[in-house]
Amino acid sequence: ETEMLIQDAIKTVLEGRTSFIIAHRLSTVRSADVILVIRDGKVQEKGNHTELMAAKGYYYRLYTNQFLEG
């Protein structure tokens, strides 16, 4: 519940602005227009949540480990 309140507040503050959000919790970036997946200091994947899930790459594995198996 607290996490949802924080995410709603972030969404309100950032609406209509270009912003960079660095997060470990993927729920924080799920609604972003563009997600950059950085691994070992390099951009490994780029896209929105739907695109990255469909690609079934590193983001997909992180997301499924964090939400579907947890």
Backbone atoms as SQL, in Angstrom:
CREATE TABLE atoms (id INTEGER PRIMARY KEY, chain TEXT, resi INTEGER, resn TEXT, atom TEXT, x REAL, y REAL, z REAL);
INSERT INTO atoms VALUES
  (1, 'A', 1, 'GLU', 'N', 0.827, -1.203, 0.000),
  (2, 'A', 1, 'GLU', 'CA', 0.000, 0.000, 0.000),
  (3, 'A', 1, 'GLU', 'C', 0.867, 1.262, 0.000),
  (4, 'A', 2, 'THR', 'N', 1.883, 1.298, 0.837),
  (5, 'A', 2, 'THR', 'CA', 2.786, 2.451, 0.877),
  (6, 'A', 2, 'THR', 'C', 3.479, 2.637, -0.464),
  (7, 'A', 3, 'GLU', 'N', 3.884, 1.529, -1.056),
  (8, 'A', 3, 'GLU', 'CA', 4.546, 1.595, -2.363),
  (9, 'A', 3, 'GLU', 'C', 3.623, 2.216, -3.407),
  (10, 'A', 4, 'MET', 'N', 2.351, 1.842, -3.387),
  (11, 'A', 4, 'MET', 'CA', 1.390, 2.416, -4.340),
  (12, 'A', 4, 'MET', 'C', 1.220, 3.911, -4.121),
  (13, 'A', 5, 'LEU', 'N', 1.183, 4.346, -2.872),
  (14, 'A', 5, 'LEU', 'CA', 1.059, 5.776, -2.574),
  (15, 'A', 5, 'LEU', 'C', 2.266, 6.544, -3.108),
  (16, 'A', 6, 'ILE', 'N', 3.437, 5.985, -2.918),
  (17, 'A', 6, 'ILE', 'CA', 4.654, 6.632, -3.416),
  (18, 'A', 6, 'ILE', 'C', 4.639, 6.696, -4.939),
  (19, 'A', 7, 'GLN', 'N', 4.259, 5.606, -5.585),
  (20, 'A', 7, 'GLN', 'CA', 4.211, 5.581, -7.048),
  (21, 'A', 7, 'GLN', 'C', 3.189, 6.575, -7.589),
  (22, 'A', 8, 'ASP', 'N', 2.044, 6.691, -6.939),
  (23, 'A', 8, 'ASP', 'CA', 1.035, 7.671, -7.357),
  (24, 'A', 8, 'ASP', 'C', 1.566, 9.093, -7.216),
  (25, 'A', 9, 'ALA', 'N', 2.280, 9.361, -6.125),
  (26, 'A', 9, 'ALA', 'CA', 2.853, 10.690, -5.914),
  (27, 'A', 9, 'ALA', 'C', 3.902, 11.001, -6.978),
  (28, 'A', 10, 'ILE', 'N', 4.742, 10.032, -7.289),
  (29, 'A', 10, 'ILE', 'CA', 5.762, 10.219, -8.329),
  (30, 'A', 10, 'ILE', 'C', 5.094, 10.497, -9.666),
  (31, 'A', 11, 'LYS', 'N', 4.063, 9.734, -9.982),
  (32, 'A', 11, 'LYS', 'CA', 3.346, 9.906, -11.250),
  (33, 'A', 11, 'LYS', 'C', 2.780, 11.321, -11.365),
  (34, 'A', 12, 'THR', 'N', 2.212, 11.823, -10.277),
  (35, 'A', 12, 'THR', 'CA', 1.621, 13.161, -10.268),
  (36, 'A', 12, 'THR', 'C', 2.691, 14.237, -10.462),
  (37, 'A', 13, 'VAL', 'N', 3.781, 14.117, -9.736),
  (38, 'A', 13, 'VAL', 'CA', 4.850, 15.117, -9.804),
  (39, 'A', 13, 'VAL', 'C', 5.522, 15.134, -11.176),
  (40, 'A', 14, 'LEU', 'N', 5.671, 13.968, -11.792),
  (41, 'A', 14, 'LEU', 'CA', 6.414, 13.872, -13.048),
  (42, 'A', 14, 'LEU', 'C', 5.558, 14.008, -14.293),
  (43, 'A', 15, 'GLU', 'N', 4.267, 14.104, -14.134),
  (44, 'A', 15, 'GLU', 'CA', 3.362, 14.157, -15.288),
  (45, 'A', 15, 'GLU', 'C', 3.724, 15.304, -16.229),
  (46, 'A', 16, 'GLY', 'N', 3.868, 14.982, -17.506),
  (47, 'A', 16, 'GLY', 'CA', 4.173, 15.990, -18.515),
  (48, 'A', 16, 'GLY', 'C', 5.633, 16.407, -18.561),
  (49, 'A', 17, 'ARG', 'N', 6.492, 15.690, -17.846),
  (50, 'A', 17, 'ARG', 'CA', 7.910, 16.040, -17.793),
  (51, 'A', 17, 'ARG', 'C', 8.765, 14.855, -18.225),
  (52, 'A', 18, 'THR', 'N', 9.910, 15.169, -18.766),
  (53, 'A', 18, 'THR', 'CA', 10.883, 14.128, -19.065),
  (54, 'A', 18, 'THR', 'C', 11.674, 13.871, -17.794),
  (55, 'A', 19, 'SER', 'N', 11.720, 12.625, -17.381),
  (56, 'A', 19, 'SER', 'CA', 12.371, 12.277, -16.114),
  (57, 'A', 19, 'SER', 'C', 13.106, 10.956, -16.236),
  (58, 'A', 20, 'PHE', 'N', 14.137, 10.817, -15.431),
  (59, 'A', 20, 'PHE', 'CA', 14.852, 9.554, -15.312),
  (60, 'A', 20, 'PHE', 'C', 14.588, 9.008, -13.919),
  (61, 'A', 21, 'ILE', 'N', 14.162, 7.777, -13.855),
  (62, 'A', 21, 'ILE', 'CA', 13.922, 7.123, -12.575),
  (63, 'A', 21, 'ILE', 'C', 14.814, 5.891, -12.523),
  (64, 'A', 22, 'ILE', 'N', 15.591, 5.787, -11.469),
  (65, 'A', 22, 'ILE', 'CA', 16.436, 4.614, -11.277),
  (66, 'A', 22, 'ILE', 'C', 15.788, 3.796, -10.174),
  (67, 'A', 23, 'ALA', 'N', 15.514, 2.527, -10.474),
  (68, 'A', 23, 'ALA', 'CA', 14.774, 1.720, -9.508),
  (69, 'A', 23, 'ALA', 'C', 15.187, 0.261, -9.558),
  (70, 'A', 24, 'HIS', 'N', 15.088, -0.382, -8.414),
  (71, 'A', 24, 'HIS', 'CA', 15.256, -1.829, -8.347),
  (72, 'A', 24, 'HIS', 'C', 13.903, -2.518, -8.400),
  (73, 'A', 25, 'ARG', 'N', 12.885, -1.862, -7.881),
  (74, 'A', 25, 'ARG', 'CA', 11.534, -2.419, -7.941),
  (75, 'A', 25, 'ARG', 'C', 10.947, -2.104, -9.308),
  (76, 'A', 26, 'LEU', 'N', 10.677, -3.134, -10.064),
  (77, 'A', 26, 'LEU', 'CA', 10.202, -2.935, -11.431),
  (78, 'A', 26, 'LEU', 'C', 8.808, -2.332, -11.483),
  (79, 'A', 27, 'SER', 'N', 8.042, -2.465, -10.410),
  (80, 'A', 27, 'SER', 'CA', 6.717, -1.843, -10.380),
  (81, 'A', 27, 'SER', 'C', 6.827, -0.325, -10.469),
  (82, 'A', 28, 'THR', 'N', 7.953, 0.226, -10.044),
  (83, 'A', 28, 'THR', 'CA', 8.166, 1.674, -10.101),
  (84, 'A', 28, 'THR', 'C', 8.276, 2.172, -11.536),
  (85, 'A', 29, 'VAL', 'N', 8.831, 1.371, -12.426),
  (86, 'A', 29, 'VAL', 'CA', 9.063, 1.810, -13.804),
  (87, 'A', 29, 'VAL', 'C', 8.115, 1.178, -14.819),
  (88, 'A', 30, 'ARG', 'N', 7.242, 0.312, -14.363),
  (89, 'A', 30, 'ARG', 'CA', 6.370, -0.439, -15.277),
  (90, 'A', 30, 'ARG', 'C', 5.572, 0.457, -16.224),
  (91, 'A', 31, 'SER', 'N', 5.116, 1.598, -15.757),
  (92, 'A', 31, 'SER', 'CA', 4.289, 2.474, -16.593),
  (93, 'A', 31, 'SER', 'C', 5.103, 3.508, -17.383),
  (94, 'A', 32, 'ALA', 'N', 6.417, 3.418, -17.325),
  (95, 'A', 32, 'ALA', 'CA', 7.263, 4.369, -18.058),
  (96, 'A', 32, 'ALA', 'C', 7.106, 4.189, -19.565),
  (97, 'A', 33, 'ASP', 'N', 7.255, 5.284, -20.297),
  (98, 'A', 33, 'ASP', 'CA', 7.193, 5.229, -21.762),
  (99, 'A', 33, 'ASP', 'C', 8.358, 4.429, -22.331),
  (100, 'A', 34, 'VAL', 'N', 9.533, 4.614, -21.734),
  (101, 'A', 34, 'VAL', 'CA', 10.732, 3.904, -22.177),
  (102, 'A', 34, 'VAL', 'C', 11.475, 3.402, -20.938),
  (103, 'A', 35, 'ILE', 'N', 11.835, 2.137, -20.962),
  (104, 'A', 35, 'ILE', 'CA', 12.610, 1.531, -19.881),
  (105, 'A', 35, 'ILE', 'C', 13.956, 1.123, -20.467),
  (106, 'A', 36, 'LEU', 'N', 15.024, 1.568, -19.827),
  (107, 'A', 36, 'LEU', 'CA', 16.368, 1.136, -20.211),
  (108, 'A', 36, 'LEU', 'C', 16.823, 0.107, -19.188),
  (109, 'A', 37, 'VAL', 'N', 17.164, -1.065, -19.647),
  (110, 'A', 37, 'VAL', 'CA', 17.650, -2.121, -18.765),
  (111, 'A', 37, 'VAL', 'C', 19.170, -2.104, -18.842),
  (112, 'A', 38, 'ILE', 'N', 19.796, -1.766, -17.719),
  (113, 'A', 38, 'ILE', 'CA', 21.247, -1.650, -17.679),
  (114, 'A', 38, 'ILE', 'C', 21.815, -2.841, -16.913),
  (115, 'A', 39, 'ARG', 'N', 22.769, -3.493, -17.553),
  (116, 'A', 39, 'ARG', 'CA', 23.423, -4.648, -16.935),
  (117, 'A', 39, 'ARG', 'C', 24.918, -4.536, -17.191),
  (118, 'A', 40, 'ASP', 'N', 25.689, -4.675, -16.141),
  (119, 'A', 40, 'ASP', 'CA', 27.149, -4.551, -16.244),
  (120, 'A', 40, 'ASP', 'C', 27.559, -3.220, -16.867),
  (121, 'A', 41, 'GLY', 'N', 26.820, -2.153, -16.530),
  (122, 'A', 41, 'GLY', 'CA', 27.163, -0.813, -16.988),
  (123, 'A', 41, 'GLY', 'C', 26.777, -0.486, -18.414),
  (124, 'A', 42, 'LYS', 'N', 26.070, -1.392, -19.081),
  (125, 'A', 42, 'LYS', 'CA', 25.683, -1.165, -20.475),
  (126, 'A', 42, 'LYS', 'C', 24.185, -1.362, -20.653),
  (127, 'A', 43, 'VAL', 'N', 23.604, -0.589, -21.580),
  (128, 'A', 43, 'VAL', 'CA', 22.186, -0.756, -21.890),
  (129, 'A', 43, 'VAL', 'C', 22.029, -2.084, -22.619),
  (130, 'A', 44, 'GLN', 'N', 21.295, -2.980, -21.995),
  (131, 'A', 44, 'GLN', 'CA', 21.102, -4.302, -22.586),
  (132, 'A', 44, 'GLN', 'C', 19.792, -4.381, -23.358),
  (133, 'A', 45, 'GLU', 'N', 18.760, -3.687, -22.851),
  (134, 'A', 45, 'GLU', 'CA', 17.455, -3.708, -23.507),
  (135, 'A', 45, 'GLU', 'C', 16.809, -2.341, -23.374),
  (136, 'A', 46, 'LYS', 'N', 15.882, -2.062, -24.302),
  (137, 'A', 46, 'LYS', 'CA', 15.175, -0.786, -24.290),
  (138, 'A', 46, 'LYS', 'C', 13.778, -1.018, -24.848),
  (139, 'A', 47, 'GLY', 'N', 12.787, -0.441, -24.186),
  (140, 'A', 47, 'GLY', 'CA', 11.410, -0.545, -24.654),
  (141, 'A', 47, 'GLY', 'C', 10.454, -0.237, -23.522),
  (142, 'A', 48, 'ASN', 'N', 9.166, -0.368, -23.780),
  (143, 'A', 48, 'ASN', 'CA', 8.206, -0.218, -22.685),
  (144, 'A', 48, 'ASN', 'C', 7.988, -1.592, -22.056),
  (145, 'A', 49, 'HIS', 'N', 7.194, -1.644, -21.004),
  (146, 'A', 49, 'HIS', 'CA', 6.993, -2.898, -20.272),
  (147, 'A', 49, 'HIS', 'C', 6.490, -4.012, -21.189),
  (148, 'A', 50, 'THR', 'N', 5.501, -3.715, -22.002),
  (149, 'A', 50, 'THR', 'CA', 4.910, -4.729, -22.884),
  (150, 'A', 50, 'THR', 'C', 5.940, -5.269, -23.875),
  (151, 'A', 51, 'GLU', 'N', 6.716, -4.360, -24.465),
  (152, 'A', 51, 'GLU', 'CA', 7.739, -4.773, -25.434),
  (153, 'A', 51, 'GLU', 'C', 8.818, -5.638, -24.782),
  (154, 'A', 52, 'LEU', 'N', 9.250, -5.220, -23.601),
  (155, 'A', 52, 'LEU', 'CA', 10.310, -5.958, -22.919),
  (156, 'A', 52, 'LEU', 'C', 9.832, -7.326, -22.436),
  (157, 'A', 53, 'MET', 'N', 8.587, -7.408, -22.015),
  (158, 'A', 53, 'MET', 'CA', 8.042, -8.709, -21.609),
  (159, 'A', 53, 'MET', 'C', 7.922, -9.633, -22.814),
  (160, 'A', 54, 'ALA', 'N', 7.502, -9.095, -23.952),
  (161, 'A', 54, 'ALA', 'CA', 7.352, -9.903, -25.168),
  (162, 'A', 54, 'ALA', 'C', 8.701, -10.410, -25.677),
  (163, 'A', 55, 'ALA', 'N', 9.763, -9.629, -25.449),
  (164, 'A', 55, 'ALA', 'CA', 11.100, -10.017, -25.907),
  (165, 'A', 55, 'ALA', 'C', 11.669, -11.181, -25.089),
  (166, 'A', 56, 'LYS', 'N', 11.134, -11.369, -23.894),
  (167, 'A', 56, 'LYS', 'CA', 11.550, -12.462, -22.993),
  (168, 'A', 56, 'LYS', 'C', 13.062, -12.491, -22.751),
  (169, 'A', 57, 'GLY', 'N', 13.624, -11.294, -22.552),
  (170, 'A', 57, 'GLY', 'CA', 15.053, -11.171, -22.268),
  (171, 'A', 57, 'GLY', 'C', 15.310, -11.003, -20.779),
  (172, 'A', 58, 'TYR', 'N', 16.313, -10.195, -20.466),
  (173, 'A', 58, 'TYR', 'CA', 16.738, -9.988, -19.082),
  (174, 'A', 58, 'TYR', 'C', 15.641, -9.322, -18.244),
  (175, 'A', 59, 'TYR', 'N', 14.978, -8.300, -18.778),
  (176, 'A', 59, 'TYR', 'CA', 13.885, -7.633, -18.060),
  (177, 'A', 59, 'TYR', 'C', 12.791, -8.640, -17.721),
  (178, 'A', 60, 'TYR', 'N', 12.433, -9.460, -18.678),
  (179, 'A', 60, 'TYR', 'CA', 11.407, -10.484, -18.479),
  (180, 'A', 60, 'TYR', 'C', 11.782, -11.402, -17.316),
  (181, 'A', 61, 'ARG', 'N', 13.032, -11.848, -17.304),
  (182, 'A', 61, 'ARG', 'CA', 13.484, -12.735, -16.225),
  (183, 'A', 61, 'ARG', 'C', 13.446, -12.031, -14.875),
  (184, 'A', 62, 'LEU', 'N', 13.891, -10.779, -14.832),
  (185, 'A', 62, 'LEU', 'CA', 13.837, -10.019, -13.583),
  (186, 'A', 62, 'LEU', 'C', 12.401, -9.848, -13.106),
  (187, 'A', 63, 'TYR', 'N', 11.530, -9.478, -14.033),
  (188, 'A', 63, 'TYR', 'CA', 10.130, -9.227, -13.681),
  (189, 'A', 63, 'TYR', 'C', 9.453, -10.500, -13.179),
  (190, 'A', 64, 'THR', 'N', 9.625, -11.591, -13.888),
  (191, 'A', 64, 'THR', 'CA', 8.966, -12.835, -13.465),
  (192, 'A', 64, 'THR', 'C', 9.518, -13.315, -12.131),
  (193, 'A', 65, 'ASN', 'N', 10.809, -13.148, -11.915),
  (194, 'A', 65, 'ASN', 'CA', 11.378, -13.518, -10.615),
  (195, 'A', 65, 'ASN', 'C', 10.830, -12.650, -9.499),
  (196, 'A', 66, 'GLN', 'N', 10.643, -11.362, -9.767),
  (197, 'A', 66, 'GLN', 'CA', 10.204, -10.431, -8.734),
  (198, 'A', 66, 'GLN', 'C', 8.719, -10.548, -8.425),
  (199, 'A', 67, 'PHE', 'N', 7.887, -10.793, -9.431),
  (200, 'A', 67, 'PHE', 'CA', 6.445, -10.740, -9.218),
  (201, 'A', 67, 'PHE', 'C', 5.714, -12.066, -9.367),
  (202, 'A', 68, 'LEU', 'N', 6.041, -12.825, -10.364),
  (203, 'A', 68, 'LEU', 'CA', 5.265, -14.022, -10.642),
  (204, 'A', 68, 'LEU', 'C', 5.699, -15.215, -9.798),
  (205, 'A', 69, 'GLU', 'N', 6.969, -15.262, -9.440),
  (206, 'A', 69, 'GLU', 'CA', 7.452, -16.365, -8.625),
  (207, 'A', 69, 'GLU', 'C', 7.538, -15.998, -7.156),
  (208, 'A', 70, 'GLY', 'N', 7.520, -14.685, -6.859),
  (209, 'A', 70, 'GLY', 'CA', 7.671, -14.229, -5.477),
  (210, 'A', 70, 'GLY', 'C', 6.398, -14.207, -4.786);
